[in-house]
Amino acid sequence: MRLIMTLLAIAALPAATFVALDLCIPKAAAATSDADALYRQHCLACHGENRLGGAGPALLPESLGRLKPAEAKKVIRDGRPASQMAAYGHLLDDGQIQALTDYLYTPPAVAPQWTDADLRASHRLLADVRKLPDTPQHGADPLNLFVVVEAGNHQVRILDGDRFEELAKFQSHFALHGGPKFSPDGRFVYFASRDGWISVYDLHNLTMIAEVRAGLNTRNLAVSNDGRWALVGNYLPGELVVLDARDLSLVKRIPAKGLDGTISRVSAVYTAPPRDSFVVALKDVQEVWELSYAGTPTFEPRRIPAADFLDDFSFTPDYRQLLATSRKAKGGQVIDLDSGKALTDIPLPGMPHLGSGIYWQRDGQWVFATPNVSQGLISVLDMQSWKLIEEIPTEGPGFFMRSHADSKYAWTDVFFGPNNDAIHLIDKQSLKVAHTLRPMPGKNAAHVEFTRDGKHLLLSVWDTDGALLVIESDTLKEIKRIPMNKPSGKYNVGNKIGFVEGTSH
C-alpha cells in the first residue's frame, strides 16, 4: 500500500505508526483497469473502507481539494523521492492510472458516515498534562514563539522568536487548515487538518497532548477565550463538534441544520472574546450562528438571518460587526451581531479574500483592506461607512495581508500568477505601494507574520527548495534564511492570543 500514500504526503500519523508496506503488485491486479479493485488491493489497508482513512488520510474528493487530478496522476506514475511512495509508471498503464485517479475524485457510492463511536474510538491521550510542568521548559519567551507549518513535508516547527532558532519539530496530520489556534495563556496550540484530525500540543513542554478525529473533512476550529472549549467546523459531515479543550474529549455534536432543514457545510468558526461566544458562518444556509460559551453553556445556536450564503469572514475591532464574503453582493456583507441584522452589501470586484483582510487606523479612523484572489488589487474600506476608499493595483491576485500596529506598512503577496515572487509593501497612510520585494526571484513569496514587538517579521517562500526569511521590519534587511520545504503559515503566540491589529484570527 504505497500507491496513494504520498498523494497526501503520508502525514496522517508519525512515520513510526505506518503499517509495513508491500511493494509487490500481483500481475492479476496490475492487469486490471478496475479502479475499485486497484484501490482495494493497494490502498484500503491504510486508507480504509470507503476511503475514510486509517493509518493514511482519507481519500475522498473533499479531502483531495488541494490536489489537482493531473498532480495526482503524476505522483502515481512517478512517485516521490525520499518518501514511501514508489513510482508505478512501469507497472500500471496510462488507462489504469487515469481510472484510479478518476475513482479517487468520485464520491463513494455509500455516503460516508462518522458516528459518535467512530469519533470516540479515534481519541488518543498522548501525555498527562497534570504530570507536566506548568512553566516553560525551553528558556525562550513563551509569548514570542512562532508555530510554523511546513506544508511540503507536513511538519510543524517551533521557533524562538528572539533568536530565530528551532526548539522543536514534529510530524503533523495531512494539510493543516485554518491556522492553528491557541489557549488564552499561550501554552497550548491546536491544529485542524483537512481530513478531520484535531491535535493539541503543549508549547511549555514541547510535547503532543491529545488528538481526535472530529470529522471526515474539516474547515477550521476555534478555542474559547476561557480556554475550556474547542469548536470544530466540518464540511463532512456538516456539523459543529464541541470538544473539551483540555483533552479533546467529545462534549457535543451539533448538526449544521438551517431552519428549513437543510444540512450545511460549515464555512468558518471563530471566537469573539469580548462576546464570550463562537461565531459560525454556514456555506449552504443563509444564517450566521452565535454560540455562547459563558457560564455553563448549552451551545444552542442563536440564529442570525443572512441575506446570502456566506463564506469566510472578519470582525470589526469591537467585535460588534462581521464582514463576510457574499456571493450575491459579489463582495461582502456586513452583519451587526448585536441587532442580528444585515447592514449593507459591499460590491467588490473579483473574489476578495476577506478572511485574510486586516484593519488599521488611518487619520484616526479604522480602515479594512482585503486582498483579491482573482484580480490584482487591494480594496480598502472605511469601517464606519463601509464605503470603498481605494483600490490599490498589484502585480497579480493575492491571498494574504499582514501588518503590525508599529509598522507603517501592510505586507501583501501576489500569490497567484506569474509574478508570485513579489511582495508589496503598502504605506498604510498614503495607500500607495511603497516597496516591491522579490526575496527569492522566481519562487512564490507569501504570508508574513511579525514578532511580538514588531521589530522583525518572518516571510515564507513557498517552494520545495524554499525558506523562511527573517527580515528587519524598518530597514527591510534580511538577517537570516532558514531552509524549508514549502513553509506556509507562521503564527506568533503573543500576537495570536492578543488578537492584535494586523494579524488574522
C-alpha positions as CSV (number, residue, x, y, z in Angstrom):
1,M,0.0,0.0,0.0
2,R,2.3,2.7,-1.2
3,L,0.4,3.6,-4.3
4,I,-1.5,6.5,-3.0
5,M,0.2,7.3,0.3
6,T,2.1,10.4,-0.8
7,L,-0.7,11.9,-2.7
8,L,-1.4,13.2,0.8
9,A,2.3,13.3,1.9
10,I,1.9,10.3,4.3
11,A,1.2,12.7,7.1
12,A,-1.8,11.5,8.9
13,L,0.4,9.9,11.6
14,P,4.0,9.9,12.7
15,A,6.1,7.7,10.4
16,A,6.5,5.1,13.1
17,T,2.9,4.3,13.1
18,F,2.6,3.3,9.4
19,V,2.0,-0.3,8.6
20,A,4.5,-2.4,6.8
21,L,4.0,-1.9,3.0
22,D,4.3,-4.4,0.3
23,L,6.0,-3.2,-3.0
24,C,4.8,-6.2,-5.0
25,I,1.8,-5.9,-7.3
26,P,0.4,-9.2,-8.4
27,K,0.1,-9.5,-12.1
28,A,-3.6,-10.1,-12.0
29,A,-4.3,-6.8,-10.2
30,A,-1.8,-4.9,-12.3
31,A,-3.5,-6.1,-15.4
32,T,-7.0,-4.9,-14.4
33,S,-8.3,-1.5,-15.1
34,D,-11.0,-1.9,-12.3
35,A,-10.3,1.1,-10.2
36,D,-12.1,-0.3,-7.2
37,A,-10.0,-3.5,-7.3
38,L,-6.9,-1.4,-7.6
39,Y,-7.9,0.6,-4.6
40,R,-8.7,-2.5,-2.5
41,Q,-5.5,-4.2,-3.5
42,H,-3.2,-1.3,-2.8
43,C,-4.9,1.4,-0.8
44,L,-7.5,0.0,1.5
45,A,-5.1,-1.3,4.2
46,C,-4.0,2.3,5.1
47,H,-6.8,4.4,3.7
48,G,-9.7,2.4,4.9
49,E,-13.1,1.2,3.7
50,N,-14.9,3.8,1.7
51,R,-11.7,5.8,1.6
52,L,-12.4,7.2,5.1
53,G,-8.7,6.9,6.2
54,G,-6.8,4.9,8.7
55,A,-3.1,4.9,9.1
56,G,-3.2,7.1,6.0
57,P,-5.6,10.1,5.4
58,A,-9.0,10.0,3.8
59,L,-9.1,9.8,0.0
60,L,-12.4,11.5,-0.6
61,P,-13.0,14.3,-3.1
62,E,-13.4,16.7,-0.3
63,S,-10.0,15.7,1.2
64,L,-8.3,16.0,-2.2
65,G,-9.5,19.5,-2.8
66,R,-5.9,21.0,-2.8
67,L,-4.6,18.3,-5.1
68,K,-5.4,18.6,-8.8
69,P,-6.1,15.4,-10.7
70,A,-3.2,16.0,-13.0
71,E,-0.9,16.2,-10.0
72,A,-2.4,13.0,-8.5
73,K,-1.7,11.2,-11.8
74,K,1.9,12.4,-11.8
75,V,2.5,11.2,-8.2
76,I,1.0,7.7,-9.0
77,R,3.2,7.5,-12.2
78,D,6.4,9.0,-10.9
79,G,6.3,8.5,-7.2
80,R,8.0,10.9,-4.8
81,P,11.7,10.8,-3.8
82,A,12.6,10.4,-0.1
83,S,9.2,9.0,0.7
84,Q,7.2,5.8,0.9
85,M,5.7,6.5,-2.5
86,A,7.2,4.4,-5.3
87,A,6.9,5.1,-9.0
88,Y,4.2,2.9,-10.6
89,G,4.5,4.1,-14.2
90,H,6.3,0.9,-15.2
91,L,3.7,-1.3,-13.6
92,L,0.4,0.5,-14.3
93,D,-0.5,1.7,-17.8
94,D,-2.0,5.2,-18.5
95,G,-5.5,3.8,-18.5
96,Q,-5.2,2.3,-15.1
97,I,-3.6,5.4,-13.6
98,Q,-6.4,7.5,-15.1
99,A,-9.1,5.1,-13.9
100,L,-7.6,5.2,-10.4
101,T,-7.4,9.0,-10.4
102,D,-11.0,9.3,-11.5
103,Y,-12.0,6.9,-8.8
104,L,-10.4,9.0,-6.1
105,Y,-12.2,12.1,-7.2
106,T,-15.6,10.4,-7.4
107,P,-17.8,10.4,-4.3
108,P,-18.3,6.9,-2.8
109,A,-21.5,5.1,-3.7
110,V,-22.4,5.0,0.0
111,A,-22.3,8.4,1.7
112,P,-19.6,8.4,4.3
113,Q,-20.7,8.4,8.0
114,W,-18.8,9.4,11.1
115,T,-20.6,8.4,14.3
116,D,-20.1,9.2,18.0
117,A,-18.5,5.8,18.3
118,D,-16.1,6.5,15.5
119,L,-15.1,9.8,17.0
120,R,-14.6,8.4,20.5
121,A,-12.6,5.5,19.1
122,S,-10.2,7.9,17.4
123,H,-9.4,9.8,20.6
124,R,-5.9,9.4,21.9
125,L,-4.4,10.8,25.1
126,L,-0.6,11.0,24.5
127,A,0.5,12.8,27.7
128,D,-0.9,13.6,31.1
129,V,-0.9,17.4,31.5
130,R,-1.3,17.1,35.2
131,K,2.2,15.5,35.4
132,L,3.9,18.1,33.2
133,P,5.5,21.3,34.5
134,D,3.2,24.3,34.1
135,T,6.1,26.7,33.3
136,P,8.1,26.8,30.0
137,Q,11.0,24.2,29.9
138,H,12.9,25.7,27.0
139,G,14.2,29.1,28.1
140,A,12.6,31.1,25.3
141,D,9.9,33.8,25.7
142,P,6.7,31.8,25.6
143,L,4.8,34.7,24.1
144,N,7.3,35.2,21.3
145,L,7.3,31.7,19.9
146,F,6.4,31.0,16.3
147,V,4.5,28.0,15.2
148,V,5.5,27.3,11.6
149,V,3.6,25.0,9.3
150,E,5.9,23.3,6.8
151,A,3.4,22.2,4.2
152,G,5.9,20.5,1.8
153,N,6.6,17.6,4.2
154,H,3.7,18.1,6.7
155,Q,5.7,19.1,9.7
156,V,5.4,21.8,12.3
157,R,8.4,23.7,13.6
158,I,8.5,25.7,16.8
159,L,10.9,28.7,16.6
160,D,12.3,31.0,19.3
161,G,11.1,34.5,18.1
162,D,14.1,36.3,19.6
163,R,17.0,34.1,18.4
164,F,15.1,32.6,15.4
165,E,16.3,29.1,16.3
166,E,14.3,25.9,16.2
167,L,13.1,24.5,19.5
168,A,11.2,21.5,18.2
169,K,9.9,19.8,15.1
170,F,7.2,17.2,14.7
171,Q,5.1,15.5,12.1
172,S,1.6,16.9,11.5
173,H,-1.5,15.4,10.0
174,F,-2.4,16.0,6.4
175,A,-3.0,19.5,5.2
176,L,-3.4,21.6,8.3
177,H,-6.0,24.2,7.5
178,G,-7.5,27.3,9.0
179,G,-4.4,28.2,11.0
180,P,-3.5,26.9,14.5
181,K,-5.3,28.4,17.5
182,F,-4.1,29.0,21.0
183,S,-5.2,28.7,24.6
184,P,-5.7,32.2,26.1
185,D,-2.4,31.9,28.1
186,G,-0.5,30.7,25.0
187,R,0.6,27.4,26.5
188,F,-1.4,25.1,24.2
189,V,-1.7,25.2,20.4
190,Y,-4.5,23.4,18.5
191,F,-4.3,22.2,14.9
192,A,-7.1,21.1,12.5
193,S,-6.3,19.0,9.4
194,R,-8.3,18.8,6.2
195,D,-9.2,15.1,7.0
196,G,-10.7,15.9,10.4
197,W,-7.8,15.3,12.8
198,I,-7.6,17.8,15.8
199,S,-4.4,17.9,17.8
200,V,-3.3,19.8,20.9
201,Y,0.4,20.5,21.6
202,D,2.0,21.8,24.8
203,L,4.3,24.7,24.0
204,H,5.7,24.8,27.5
205,N,6.9,21.2,27.4
206,L,7.2,20.8,23.6
207,T,5.0,17.6,23.6
208,M,1.8,16.4,22.0
209,I,-1.0,16.0,24.5
210,A,-4.0,14.6,22.6
211,E,-5.7,14.1,19.3
212,V,-9.1,13.1,17.9
213,R,-10.7,12.8,14.5
214,A,-13.7,15.1,14.8
215,G,-14.9,14.6,11.2
216,L,-14.0,13.5,7.7
217,N,-13.4,16.9,6.2
218,T,-12.8,19.9,8.5
219,R,-12.8,23.6,7.7
220,N,-11.3,25.1,10.9
221,L,-11.5,25.3,14.6
222,A,-11.7,27.9,17.3
223,V,-10.8,27.9,21.1
224,S,-12.9,29.8,23.6
225,N,-11.4,32.8,25.4
226,D,-11.6,31.0,28.7
227,G,-9.6,28.0,27.4
228,R,-12.4,25.5,28.2
229,W,-13.8,24.6,24.8
230,A,-12.7,23.9,21.2
231,L,-15.3,24.2,18.4
232,V,-14.7,22.4,15.2
233,G,-16.5,23.3,11.9
234,N,-16.9,20.4,9.4
235,Y,-17.7,20.2,5.8
236,L,-18.3,16.4,6.1
237,P,-20.4,15.6,8.0
238,G,-22.0,19.1,8.0
239,E,-21.8,19.9,11.7
240,L,-20.1,21.6,14.6
241,V,-18.2,19.5,17.2
242,V,-17.6,20.8,20.7
243,L,-14.6,19.3,22.4
244,D,-13.2,19.7,25.9
245,A,-10.1,21.8,25.2
246,R,-8.1,20.1,27.9
247,D,-8.0,16.6,26.3
248,L,-10.2,16.9,23.1
249,S,-12.8,14.6,24.5
250,L,-16.2,14.9,22.9
251,V,-18.8,17.2,24.5
252,K,-21.4,17.7,21.9
253,R,-22.2,17.4,18.2
254,I,-24.4,20.0,16.6
255,P,-25.8,19.4,13.1
256,A,-25.4,22.5,10.9
257,K,-29.1,22.4,10.0
258,G,-30.9,25.5,8.9
259,L,-34.4,26.4,9.9
260,D,-35.6,24.9,6.6
261,G,-34.0,21.6,7.5
262,T,-31.1,22.0,5.0
263,I,-27.8,20.5,6.3
264,S,-24.9,22.8,5.6
265,R,-21.2,22.7,5.4
266,V,-19.5,25.0,7.9
267,S,-17.7,27.8,6.2
268,A,-15.8,29.3,9.2
269,V,-15.6,29.2,13.0
270,Y,-14.0,31.9,15.1
271,T,-14.1,33.0,18.7
272,A,-15.3,36.5,19.7
273,P,-13.5,37.2,23.0
274,P,-15.5,40.3,24.2
275,R,-18.7,38.4,23.5
276,D,-17.7,35.1,25.2
277,S,-19.0,33.3,22.1
278,F,-18.2,31.5,19.0
279,V,-19.4,32.9,15.6
280,V,-20.1,30.5,12.8
281,A,-20.8,31.0,9.1
282,L,-22.7,28.4,7.1
283,K,-22.0,27.7,3.4
284,D,-25.3,26.3,2.3
285,V,-27.8,28.0,4.7
286,Q,-28.4,31.8,4.8
287,E,-27.7,32.0,8.6
288,V,-24.9,33.1,10.9
289,W,-24.8,31.3,14.3
290,E,-23.5,32.7,17.6
291,L,-22.9,30.1,20.4
292,S,-22.3,31.5,23.8
293,Y,-19.7,29.7,26.0
294,A,-20.2,31.9,29.1
295,G,-21.0,30.2,32.4
296,T,-22.4,26.7,31.9
297,P,-23.0,26.7,28.1
298,T,-25.6,24.7,26.3
299,F,-24.1,25.6,22.9
300,E,-27.5,26.2,21.4
301,P,-27.0,28.5,18.4
302,R,-28.5,31.9,18.2
303,R,-29.6,32.1,14.6
304,I,-29.0,35.4,12.7
305,P,-30.6,35.6,9.3
306,A,-28.2,36.5,6.5
307,A,-29.2,37.9,3.1
308,D,-26.9,35.4,1.3
309,F,-24.8,32.3,1.7
310,L,-21.6,33.3,3.5
311,D,-18.0,32.1,3.4
312,D,-15.1,33.3,5.5
313,F,-15.4,36.5,7.5
314,S,-13.6,39.1,9.6
315,F,-14.7,41.0,12.7
316,T,-14.6,44.7,13.3
317,P,-12.2,45.7,16.2
318,D,-15.0,45.9,18.7
319,Y,-16.5,42.5,17.6
320,R,-19.9,44.1,17.1
321,Q,-20.0,43.5,13.3
322,L,-18.6,41.0,10.9
323,L,-17.7,41.3,7.2
324,A,-18.4,38.1,5.4
325,T,-17.8,37.1,1.8
326,S,-21.1,37.3,-0.1
327,R,-21.7,35.7,-3.5
328,K,-24.9,37.7,-4.0
329,A,-23.2,41.0,-3.3
330,K,-20.2,40.0,-5.4
331,G,-18.1,41.1,-2.5
332,G,-19.0,41.4,1.2
333,Q,-22.0,41.6,3.5
334,V,-21.8,43.4,6.8
335,I,-23.9,41.9,9.7
336,D,-24.4,43.5,13.1
337,L,-24.1,40.8,15.7
338,D,-25.9,42.8,18.4
339,S,-29.1,43.5,16.4
340,G,-28.8,40.4,14.3
341,K,-29.4,42.5,11.1
342,A,-27.6,42.6,7.8
343,L,-26.5,46.3,7.5
344,T,-25.2,46.5,3.9
345,D,-23.7,44.8,1.0
346,I,-20.3,45.9,-0.3
347,P,-19.9,45.2,-4.0
348,L,-16.2,44.5,-4.7
349,P,-14.6,43.3,-7.9
350,G,-13.2,39.8,-8.4
351,M,-13.0,37.5,-5.4
352,P,-12.0,39.4,-2.2
353,H,-10.4,37.2,0.4
354,L,-12.0,38.8,3.4
355,G,-10.8,36.2,5.9
356,S,-7.2,37.3,5.3
357,G,-8.0,41.0,5.4
358,I,-6.6,43.3,8.1
359,Y,-7.5,46.6,9.6
360,W,-5.6,49.7,10.9
361,Q,-6.1,53.3,11.8
362,R,-5.7,56.0,9.1
363,D,-6.4,59.6,10.0
364,G,-7.9,58.5,13.3
365,Q,-10.4,56.1,11.5
366,W,-10.4,52.4,11.2
367,V,-10.0,51.0,7.6
368,F,-10.1,47.5,6.4
369,A,-8.1,46.1,3.5
370,T,-8.6,42.8,1.7
371,P,-6.5,41.0,-1.0
372,N,-8.3,39.6,-4.0
373,V,-7.8,36.0,-5.3
374,S,-8.8,36.7,-8.9
375,Q,-7.7,40.3,-9.6
376,G,-4.5,42.2,-9.0
377,L,-5.8,44.8,-6.5
378,I,-6.3,45.5,-2.8
379,S,-9.6,47.0,-1.8
380,V,-9.6,49.5,1.2
381,L,-12.8,50.2,3.0
382,D,-13.9,52.8,5.6
383,M,-15.2,50.8,8.5
384,Q,-17.7,53.4,9.6
385,S,-19.5,54.0,6.3
386,W,-18.3,50.7,4.6
387,K,-17.6,52.8,1.5
388,L,-14.7,51.9,-0.8
389,I,-11.8,54.3,-0.2
390,E,-9.2,53.0,-2.6
391,E,-8.3,50.2,-5.0
392,I,-4.6,49.6,-4.9
393,P,-3.2,47.9,-8.1
394,T,-0.8,45.0,-7.6
395,E,1.2,42.7,-9.9
396,G,-1.4,40.0,-9.6
397,P,-4.1,38.3,-7.4
398,G,-3.1,37.9,-3.8
399,F,-4.0,35.7,-0.8
400,F,-2.6,37.1,2.5
401,M,-2.2,40.5,4.1
402,R,-0.4,41.2,7.4
403,S,0.9,44.1,9.4
404,H,1.7,45.2,12.9
405,A,0.5,48.2,15.0
406,D,4.1,49.6,15.0
407,S,4.7,49.0,11.3
408,K,4.0,51.7,8.7
409,Y,3.4,49.0,6.0
410,A,0.8,46.4,5.2
411,W,2.5,43.5,3.5
412,T,0.6,41.6,0.8
413,D,1.6,38.9,-1.6
414,V,0.9,38.2,-5.2
415,F,0.2,34.6,-4.6
416,F,-1.3,33.7,-7.9
417,G,0.1,34.2,-11.4
418,P,3.5,34.7,-13.0
419,N,4.5,37.4,-10.6
420,N,4.1,35.4,-7.4
421,D,7.7,36.1,-6.3
422,A,6.7,39.6,-5.5
423,I,5.7,41.1,-2.1
424,H,4.1,44.6,-2.0
425,L,4.6,46.9,1.0
426,I,1.7,49.3,1.1
427,D,2.0,52.6,3.0
428,K,-0.9,52.5,5.5
429,Q,-1.5,56.2,5.3
430,S,-1.0,57.1,1.7
431,L,-2.4,53.8,0.5
432,K,0.3,53.5,-2.2
433,V,2.8,50.7,-2.9
434,A,5.9,51.9,-1.2
435,H,8.2,48.9,-2.0
436,T,8.1,45.7,-4.0
437,L,10.4,43.0,-2.9
438,R,11.4,39.8,-4.6
439,P,13.2,37.8,-1.9
440,M,13.9,34.7,-4.0
441,P,13.2,35.6,-7.7
442,G,11.2,33.0,-9.5
443,K,9.8,31.4,-6.2
444,N,6.4,32.1,-4.6
445,A,6.7,34.6,-1.7
446,A,3.7,34.7,0.6
447,H,2.4,35.1,4.2
448,V,4.1,37.4,6.7
449,E,4.0,37.3,10.5
450,F,5.6,39.8,12.8
451,T,7.4,39.2,16.1
452,R,5.5,40.3,19.1
453,D,7.4,43.6,19.3
454,G,7.1,44.2,15.6
455,K,10.8,44.7,15.0
456,H,11.2,41.6,12.8
457,L,8.9,39.6,10.5
458,L,9.0,36.1,9.0
459,L,8.2,35.7,5.3
460,S,7.7,32.4,3.5
461,V,9.0,31.3,0.2
462,W,6.5,28.5,-0.8
463,D,8.8,26.2,-2.7
464,T,10.2,22.7,-2.3
465,D,13.6,24.4,-2.0
466,G,12.0,27.3,-0.1
467,A,12.9,29.1,3.0
468,L,11.7,31.1,6.0
469,L,13.2,34.6,5.8
470,V,13.8,36.8,8.9
471,I,13.6,40.5,7.9
472,E,14.0,43.7,9.9
473,S,10.7,45.5,9.6
474,D,12.2,49.0,9.5
475,T,15.3,48.5,7.3
476,L,13.8,45.6,5.3
477,K,17.1,43.9,5.6
478,E,17.2,40.1,5.6
479,I,19.1,38.9,8.6
480,K,18.5,35.1,8.4
481,R,17.3,32.4,6.0
482,I,16.1,29.1,7.3
483,P,15.7,26.5,4.5
484,M,12.3,24.8,4.5
485,N,10.1,22.7,2.2
486,K,7.1,25.0,1.4
487,P,6.7,26.8,4.7
488,S,3.2,28.1,4.7
489,G,1.7,29.8,7.8
490,K,3.6,31.2,10.7
491,Y,1.9,32.2,13.9
492,N,3.3,34.3,16.7
493,V,1.8,33.3,20.1
494,G,1.6,36.8,21.6
495,N,0.0,38.3,18.5
496,K,-2.5,35.5,18.2
497,I,-3.7,35.3,21.8
498,G,-3.9,39.2,21.8
499,F,-5.9,39.2,18.6
500,V,-3.7,42.1,17.7
501,E,-4.1,44.6,14.8
502,G,-2.5,43.4,11.6
503,T,-2.9,39.6,12.1
504,S,-5.7,37.2,11.4
505,H,-8.0,35.1,13.7
